[in-house]
């Protein structure tokens, strides 16, 4: 029962496999930012799975230019959401369509996104939903855009689960 006072706690960062199952957890008693954990976690994964081509998928909390360029320079593949603001594209700019969970999504790959500050560029994939919303993904990967969207779709499912758990419990 809540007694309406602050209690000490910790933030937890989970590592999930391709199917969304949690396979590891890092506890951060100091509530560190995701950017404090991404590269060290990726390096640990590389030590544990030296033969695997690791693709990291994470949310906007890790989508900062310094972090993205660091992961790219360390040789990791990744996909994440682009932080706003970004330009909205006309519907005619979207040239590829795919169906995910019964919803038609339109895809467009723009020119690469400049990270600024001499950090180079990363891949930008724009997604338009049936209701006209646009979501941009940033990636360093040679995998097809549809595959990277599948990976992020898995993250959306996890986020919805977290949202439900928070609201319910």
Helices and strands as residue ranges (DSSP letters): E 11-16, E 22-28, H 34-48, E 55-58, G 60-62, H 65-73, E 77-81, G 91-93, E 96-100, E 103-114, E 121-128, E 134-140, H 145-168
